[in-house]
């Protein structure tokens, strides 16, 4: 006959309260299966969230342009599909501050931020939903 003392009564009370909170105990194989299922699903769900951040569903990702070494102040008459801002000394060998405009013909144009027409062009691009991404 098992001993019934204060410790065993206390353990029995804890077991009963855990059963009320967590529900009845499951067999070992079911617990292992559920644990394995949860551990398998977590990385997959995490990968789905990362893919949403990296590749928005509403647009096709545009690859980052190459580095601008020189810039131009001349106007750009071709329609722009993407805009990037290259800060000074971000990448090795990229020592100039420049706006990089990708056009419909898939060419990248390196433009001096001090050009007189840049603020107007950036405002028009923003109205079209194109924002300059900083590299």
NULUMNU-450023 format. One record per residue: z, y, x of N, C-alpha, C in turn. Coordinates in steps of 0.1 Angstrom, whole numbers. Each point is the difference from the previous one (the first is absolute). Layout:
! NULUMNU-450023
<<Z; Y; X>; <Z; Y; X>; <Z; Y; X>>,
...
//
This chain:
! NULUMNU-450023
<<0; -12; 8>; <0; 12; -8>; <0; 12; 9>>,
<<-9; 10; -3>; <0; 12; 9>; <12; 9; -3>>,
<<3; 6; 11>; <12; 9; -1>; <-4; 13; -8>>,
<<9; 4; -8>; <-3; 12; -8>; <11; 10; 5>>,
<<-5; 9; 8>; <10; 10; 5>; <-6; 14; -2>>,
<<6; 10; 5>; <-5; 14; -3>; <-13; 2; 7>>,
<<-3; -6; 11>; <-13; 2; 7>; <-11; -6; -8>>,
<<2; -13; -5>; <-11; -6; -7>; <-2; 6; -14>>,
<<10; 6; -6>; <-1; 7; -13>; <-8; 13; 3>>,
<<3; 6; 11>; <-7; 13; 3>; <-15; -3; 3>>,
<<-3; -11; 8>; <-14; -4; 3>; <-7; -3; -13>>,
<<6; -7; -9>; <-6; -4; -13>; <-3; 13; -8>>,
<<9; 10; 0>; <-2; 12; -7>; <-12; 8; 6>>,
<<-2; 0; 13>; <-11; 6; 7>; <-13; -7; -4>>,
<<0; -13; 0>; <-12; -8; -3>; <-4; 3; -15>>,
<<10; 1; -9>; <-3; 3; -14>; <-6; 14; -1>>,
<<6; 10; 7>; <-6; 13; -1>; <-14; 1; 6>>,
<<-2; -7; 11>; <-14; 0; 6>; <-9; -7; -10>>,
<<4; -10; -7>; <-9; -7; -9>; <-4; 10; -11>>,
<<10; 8; -5>; <-3; 10; -10>; <-10; 10; 5>>,
<<2; 5; 12>; <-9; 10; 6>; <-13; -5; 4>>,
<<-1; -11; 7>; <-12; -5; 6>; <-7; -11; -9>>,
<<8; -5; -9>; <-6; -11; -8>; <4; -13; 6>>,
<<-4; -11; -6>; <4; -13; 5>; <-7; -3; 13>>,
<<7; -9; 8>; <-6; -3; 13>; <-13; -8; -2>>,
<<-10; 2; 9>; <-12; -7; -1>; <0; -11; 11>>,
<<-7; -11; -2>; <-1; -10; 10>; <-6; 6; 13>>,
<<3; -7; 11>; <-4; 5; 13>; <-16; 2; 1>>,
<<-7; -10; -5>; <-15; 1; 1>; <-6; 12; -7>>,
<<5; 3; -12>; <-5; 12; -7>; <4; 13; 7>>,
<<12; 0; 6>; <4; 12; 7>; <-10; 2; 12>>,
<<-2; -11; 7>; <-9; 1; 12>; <-14; 4; -4>>,
<<-5; -5; -11>; <-13; 3; -5>; <-1; 15; -3>>,
<<9; 5; -7>; <0; 14; -4>; <2; 9; 12>>,
<<8; -4; 9>; <2; 8; 12>; <-13; 0; 8>>,
<<-7; -11; 1>; <-13; -1; 8>; <-10; 9; -8>>,
<<0; -1; -13>; <-10; 8; -7>; <2; 15; 2>>,
<<13; 4; -1>; <3; 15; 3>; <-4; 4; 14>>,
<<3; -8; 10>; <-3; 3; 13>; <-15; 1; 3>>,
<<-8; -8; -8>; <-14; 0; 2>; <-6; 12; -7>>,
<<5; 4; -11>; <-6; 11; -8>; <3; 13; 6>>,
<<12; 2; 6>; <3; 13; 6>; <-10; 6; 10>>,
<<-4; -8; 10>; <-11; 5; 9>; <-13; 3; -7>>,
<<-3; -8; -10>; <-13; 2; -7>; <1; 13; -8>>,
<<11; 3; -7>; <1; 12; -8>; <0; 12; 10>>,
<<7; -1; 11>; <0; 10; 10>; <-14; 3; 5>>,
<<-7; -10; 3>; <-14; 2; 4>; <-9; 7; -10>>,
<<3; -3; -13>; <-8; 7; -10>; <4; 15; -1>>,
<<12; 4; 2>; <4; 14; 0>; <-6; 7; 12>>,
<<0; -7; 12>; <-6; 7; 12>; <-15; 2; -2>>,
<<-7; -10; -7>; <-14; 2; -2>; <-2; 12; -9>>,
<<8; 2; -10>; <-1; 11; -9>; <1; 14; 7>>,
<<9; 0; 10>; <2; 12; 8>; <-12; 3; 9>>,
<<-4; -11; 7>; <-11; 2; 9>; <-14; 2; -6>>,
<<-2; -7; -11>; <-13; 1; -7>; <1; 4; -14>>,
<<0; 13; -4>; <1; 3; -14>; <-11; -6; -8>>,
<<3; -3; -12>; <-10; -7; -9>; <-11; 10; -5>>,
<<3; 13; -1>; <-10; 9; -5>; <-10; 5; 9>>,
<<1; -2; 13>; <-10; 4; 9>; <-2; -10; 12>>,
<<-11; 0; 6>; <-3; -9; 11>; <6; 7; 13>>,
<<7; -7; 8>; <6; 7; 12>; <-11; 4; 9>>,
<<1; 12; 6>; <-9; 6; 9>; <6; -1; 14>>,
<<-8; -7; 9>; <6; -1; 14>; <2; 13; 7>>,
<<10; 0; 8>; <3; 13; 7>; <-11; 3; 10>>,
<<-3; 13; 2>; <-10; 4; 9>; <4; -2; 14>>,
<<-10; 2; 9>; <2; 0; 14>; <6; 13; 4>>,
<<4; 1; 13>; <7; 12; 5>; <-10; 12; 2>>,
<<4; 12; -3>; <-9; 12; 3>; <4; 5; 14>>,
<<-10; 2; 8>; <3; 6; 13>; <-4; 15; 0>>,
<<-10; 3; -7>; <-4; 14; -2>; <-2; 3; -15>>,
<<1; 13; -3>; <-2; 4; -14>; <-11; 10; -2>>,
<<-4; 3; -12>; <-10; 10; -3>; <5; 9; -11>>,
<<-4; 12; 0>; <3; 10; -11>; <-11; 1; -10>>,
<<-11; -7; 2>; <-12; 2; -9>; <4; -7; -14>>,
<<-7; 6; -10>; <3; -5; -14>; <-6; -14; -2>>,
<<5; -7; -10>; <-4; -13; -3>; <-6; 0; -14>>,
<<-13; -3; -2>; <-6; 1; -12>; <-1; -14; -8>>,
<<3; -11; 6>; <-1; -13; -6>; <13; -3; -8>>,
<<-1; -7; -11>; <12; -4; -7>; <10; -8; 8>>,
<<13; 2; -2>; <10; -7; 8>; <7; -10; -9>>,
<<2; -12; 6>; <6; -11; -7>; <15; -2; 5>>,
<<3; 4; 12>; <14; -2; 5>; <3; 11; 10>>,
<<13; 3; 2>; <4; 10; 9>; <13; -5; 7>>,
<<0; 2; 13>; <11; -3; 9>; <3; 12; 9>>,
<<13; 2; 3>; <4; 10; 9>; <5; -6; 13>>,
<<-6; 3; 11>; <4; -5; 13>; <9; 11; 6>>,
<<12; -3; 3>; <9; 9; 7>; <-2; -1; 15>>,
<<4; 10; 7>; <-1; 0; 15>; <8; -11; 6>>,
<<-6; -7; 10>; <7; -10; 9>; <6; -11; -8>>,
<<-5; -4; -11>; <6; -11; -8>; <-5; -13; 7>>,
<<-13; -1; 4>; <-5; -12; 7>; <-4; 4; 14>>,
<<0; -9; 9>; <-4; 3; 14>; <-14; 5; 0>>,
<<-3; 11; 6>; <-13; 6; 1>; <-4; 9; -12>>,
<<8; 0; -10>; <-3; 8; -12>; <9; 13; 1>>,
<<-5; 10; 7>; <8; 11; 4>; <-3; 12; -9>>,
<<-8; -1; -10>; <-3; 11; -9>; <5; -2; -14>>,
<<3; 11; -6>; <4; 0; -15>; <-13; 1; -7>>,
<<-3; -9; -10>; <-13; 0; -7>; <2; -5; -14>>,
<<-9; 4; -8>; <-2; -6; -13>; <-13; -9; 1>>,
<<2; -13; -5>; <-11; -9; 1>; <-5; -3; -14>>,
<<-12; 4; -3>; <-6; -2; -13>; <-10; -11; 1>>,
<<2; -10; -9>; <-10; -11; -1>; <-9; 3; -12>>,
<<-13; 0; 3>; <-10; 4; -10>; <-6; -12; -7>>,
<<-8; 3; -10>; <-7; -11; -8>; <-8; -8; 9>>,
<<-6; 5; 10>; <-8; -8; 10>; <8; -7; 10>>,
<<13; -1; -2>; <10; -7; 8>; <1; 5; 14>>,
<<-3; 13; 2>; <2; 7; 13>; <13; 7; 0>>,
<<7; 1; 12>; <12; 7; 1>; <-3; 13; 7>>,
<<5; 11; -5>; <-2; 14; 5>; <14; 5; 5>>,
<<1; 4; 12>; <12; 6; 6>; <-1; 15; -1>>,
<<9; 5; -8>; <-1; 15; -3>; <13; 6; 5>>,
<<-2; 12; 6>; <11; 8; 5>; <9; 5; -12>>,
<<13; -1; 0>; <8; 4; -11>; <0; 16; -2>>,
<<-4; 7; 10>; <-1; 14; 0>; <-13; 5; -6>>,
<<-9; -8; -4>; <-13; 4; -6>; <3; 7; -13>>,
<<-8; 11; -3>; <3; 8; -12>; <-1; -7; -13>>,
<<-8; -10; -1>; <-3; -7; -13>; <9; -12; -3>>,
<<9; -3; 10>; <8; -12; -2>; <10; 1; -12>>,
<<7; 11; -2>; <9; 1; -11>; <-7; -2; -14>>,
<<-12; 6; -1>; <-7; -2; -12>; <-5; -14; -3>>,
<<-4; -7; 11>; <-5; -13; -1>; <12; -10; -4>>,
<<11; 2; 7>; <12; -8; -3>; <4; 1; -14>>,
<<0; 12; -5>; <4; 3; -14>; <-10; -7; -10>>,
<<-13; 0; 3>; <-10; -6; -9>; <2; -16; 1>>,
<<3; -5; 12>; <2; -14; 1>; <12; -5; -7>>,
<<11; 8; 0>; <12; -3; -7>; <-2; 0; -15>>,
<<-8; 9; -5>; <-4; 0; -14>; <-8; -13; -4>>,
<<-7; -5; 9>; <-7; -13; -2>; <9; -12; 2>>,
<<12; 2; 4>; <9; -12; 3>; <0; -5; 14>>,
<<-7; 7; 9>; <-1; -4; 14>; <10; 8; 8>>,
<<10; -6; 5>; <10; 6; 9>; <-2; -4; 14>>,
<<3; 9; 9>; <-2; -3; 14>; <12; -8; 5>>,
<<-2; -12; 5>; <10; -8; 5>; <3; 3; 15>>,
<<12; 2; 4>; <3; 3; 13>; <0; -13; 9>>,
<<-7; 1; 11>; <-1; -12; 9>; <12; 1; 10>>,
//
